[in-house]
Amino acid sequence: MATIKIQQTKSRIGAPKDQKRTLDALGLTKMNRIVEKEDSEVLRGMIRKVRHLVTVVE
């Protein structure tokens, strides 16, 4: 299956609690950290929720 690399580019400080939990579920706990996850509709929905805090790295 295809994978996606996600990088947290902005701080979670000041973000609502549900967005912080979404970042935790993605495995992003610090700035500029990159995680690689399997591509799925659920994952894309999580990325969409915090799209202002993360970028998808190619």
PyMOL commands that place a pseudoatom at each C-alpha (Angstrom):
pseudoatom trace, name=CA, resn=MET, resi=1, chain=A, elem=C, hetatm=0, pos=[0.000, 0.000, 0.000]
pseudoatom trace, name=CA, resn=ALA, resi=2, chain=A, elem=C, hetatm=0, pos=[1.083, 3.592, -0.578]
pseudoatom trace, name=CA, resn=THR, resi=3, chain=A, elem=C, hetatm=0, pos=[2.446, 5.698, 2.264]
pseudoatom trace, name=CA, resn=ILE, resi=4, chain=A, elem=C, hetatm=0, pos=[2.253, 9.379, 3.113]
pseudoatom trace, name=CA, resn=LYS, resi=5, chain=A, elem=C, hetatm=0, pos=[4.908, 11.419, 4.935]
pseudoatom trace, name=CA, resn=ILE, resi=6, chain=A, elem=C, hetatm=0, pos=[3.467, 14.109, 7.193]
pseudoatom trace, name=CA, resn=GLN, resi=7, chain=A, elem=C, hetatm=0, pos=[5.444, 16.912, 8.836]
pseudoatom trace, name=CA, resn=GLN, resi=8, chain=A, elem=C, hetatm=0, pos=[4.227, 19.193, 11.606]
pseudoatom trace, name=CA, resn=THR, resi=9, chain=A, elem=C, hetatm=0, pos=[5.124, 22.707, 10.466]
pseudoatom trace, name=CA, resn=LYS, resi=10, chain=A, elem=C, hetatm=0, pos=[3.331, 24.875, 13.038]
pseudoatom trace, name=CA, resn=SER, resi=11, chain=A, elem=C, hetatm=0, pos=[3.062, 24.768, 16.809]
pseudoatom trace, name=CA, resn=ARG, resi=12, chain=A, elem=C, hetatm=0, pos=[0.178, 23.082, 18.562]
pseudoatom trace, name=CA, resn=ILE, resi=13, chain=A, elem=C, hetatm=0, pos=[0.123, 25.827, 21.213]
pseudoatom trace, name=CA, resn=GLY, resi=14, chain=A, elem=C, hetatm=0, pos=[-3.240, 27.569, 21.122]
pseudoatom trace, name=CA, resn=ALA, resi=15, chain=A, elem=C, hetatm=0, pos=[-4.878, 24.829, 19.038]
pseudoatom trace, name=CA, resn=PRO, resi=16, chain=A, elem=C, hetatm=0, pos=[-8.160, 23.346, 20.282]
pseudoatom trace, name=CA, resn=LYS, resi=17, chain=A, elem=C, hetatm=0, pos=[-7.978, 20.120, 22.277]
pseudoatom trace, name=CA, resn=ASP, resi=18, chain=A, elem=C, hetatm=0, pos=[-9.465, 17.994, 19.477]
pseudoatom trace, name=CA, resn=GLN, resi=19, chain=A, elem=C, hetatm=0, pos=[-6.759, 19.144, 17.064]
pseudoatom trace, name=CA, resn=LYS, resi=20, chain=A, elem=C, hetatm=0, pos=[-4.060, 18.360, 19.624]
pseudoatom trace, name=CA, resn=ARG, resi=21, chain=A, elem=C, hetatm=0, pos=[-5.512, 14.864, 19.983]
pseudoatom trace, name=CA, resn=THR, resi=22, chain=A, elem=C, hetatm=0, pos=[-5.500, 14.472, 16.203]
pseudoatom trace, name=CA, resn=LEU, resi=23, chain=A, elem=C, hetatm=0, pos=[-1.808, 15.399, 16.073]
pseudoatom trace, name=CA, resn=ASP, resi=24, chain=A, elem=C, hetatm=0, pos=[-1.135, 12.850, 18.826]
pseudoatom trace, name=CA, resn=ALA, resi=25, chain=A, elem=C, hetatm=0, pos=[-3.020, 10.178, 16.869]
pseudoatom trace, name=CA, resn=LEU, resi=26, chain=A, elem=C, hetatm=0, pos=[-0.895, 10.982, 13.819]
pseudoatom trace, name=CA, resn=GLY, resi=27, chain=A, elem=C, hetatm=0, pos=[2.231, 10.563, 15.933]
pseudoatom trace, name=CA, resn=LEU, resi=28, chain=A, elem=C, hetatm=0, pos=[3.266, 14.209, 15.682]
pseudoatom trace, name=CA, resn=THR, resi=29, chain=A, elem=C, hetatm=0, pos=[4.431, 15.444, 19.062]
pseudoatom trace, name=CA, resn=LYS, resi=30, chain=A, elem=C, hetatm=0, pos=[7.067, 18.044, 18.159]
pseudoatom trace, name=CA, resn=MET, resi=31, chain=A, elem=C, hetatm=0, pos=[7.679, 20.656, 15.497]
pseudoatom trace, name=CA, resn=ASN, resi=32, chain=A, elem=C, hetatm=0, pos=[9.318, 19.548, 12.232]
pseudoatom trace, name=CA, resn=ARG, resi=33, chain=A, elem=C, hetatm=0, pos=[8.884, 15.877, 13.099]
pseudoatom trace, name=CA, resn=ILE, resi=34, chain=A, elem=C, hetatm=0, pos=[8.090, 13.654, 10.104]
pseudoatom trace, name=CA, resn=VAL, resi=35, chain=A, elem=C, hetatm=0, pos=[6.038, 10.460, 10.317]
pseudoatom trace, name=CA, resn=GLU, resi=36, chain=A, elem=C, hetatm=0, pos=[5.244, 7.962, 7.585]
pseudoatom trace, name=CA, resn=LYS, resi=37, chain=A, elem=C, hetatm=0, pos=[1.774, 6.381, 7.591]
pseudoatom trace, name=CA, resn=GLU, resi=38, chain=A, elem=C, hetatm=0, pos=[-0.160, 4.114, 5.244]
pseudoatom trace, name=CA, resn=ASP, resi=39, chain=A, elem=C, hetatm=0, pos=[-2.550, 6.037, 3.013]
pseudoatom trace, name=CA, resn=SER, resi=40, chain=A, elem=C, hetatm=0, pos=[-6.247, 5.671, 3.862]
pseudoatom trace, name=CA, resn=GLU, resi=41, chain=A, elem=C, hetatm=0, pos=[-9.420, 7.733, 3.877]
pseudoatom trace, name=CA, resn=VAL, resi=42, chain=A, elem=C, hetatm=0, pos=[-9.314, 7.959, 7.677]
pseudoatom trace, name=CA, resn=LEU, resi=43, chain=A, elem=C, hetatm=0, pos=[-5.761, 9.305, 7.604]
pseudoatom trace, name=CA, resn=ARG, resi=44, chain=A, elem=C, hetatm=0, pos=[-6.655, 11.856, 4.931]
pseudoatom trace, name=CA, resn=GLY, resi=45, chain=A, elem=C, hetatm=0, pos=[-9.554, 13.062, 7.084]
pseudoatom trace, name=CA, resn=MET, resi=46, chain=A, elem=C, hetatm=0, pos=[-7.211, 13.521, 10.035]
pseudoatom trace, name=CA, resn=ILE, resi=47, chain=A, elem=C, hetatm=0, pos=[-4.784, 15.479, 7.858]
pseudoatom trace, name=CA, resn=ARG, resi=48, chain=A, elem=C, hetatm=0, pos=[-7.656, 17.627, 6.581]
pseudoatom trace, name=CA, resn=LYS, resi=49, chain=A, elem=C, hetatm=0, pos=[-8.627, 18.485, 10.167]
pseudoatom trace, name=CA, resn=VAL, resi=50, chain=A, elem=C, hetatm=0, pos=[-5.155, 19.842, 11.011]
pseudoatom trace, name=CA, resn=ARG, resi=51, chain=A, elem=C, hetatm=0, pos=[-4.091, 20.968, 7.522]
pseudoatom trace, name=CA, resn=HIS, resi=52, chain=A, elem=C, hetatm=0, pos=[-3.090, 24.398, 8.846]
pseudoatom trace, name=CA, resn=LEU, resi=53, chain=A, elem=C, hetatm=0, pos=[-0.549, 22.756, 11.198]
pseudoatom trace, name=CA, resn=VAL, resi=54, chain=A, elem=C, hetatm=0, pos=[0.967, 20.078, 8.920]
pseudoatom trace, name=CA, resn=THR, resi=55, chain=A, elem=C, hetatm=0, pos=[2.284, 19.566, 5.411]
pseudoatom trace, name=CA, resn=VAL, resi=56, chain=A, elem=C, hetatm=0, pos=[2.490, 16.425, 3.310]
pseudoatom trace, name=CA, resn=VAL, resi=57, chain=A, elem=C, hetatm=0, pos=[6.115, 15.770, 2.343]
pseudoatom trace, name=CA, resn=GLU, resi=58, chain=A, elem=C, hetatm=0, pos=[6.804, 14.118, -0.998]
for i in range(1, 58): cmd.bond("trace and resi %d" % i, "trace and resi %d" % (i + 1))
show_as sticks, trace
zoom trace
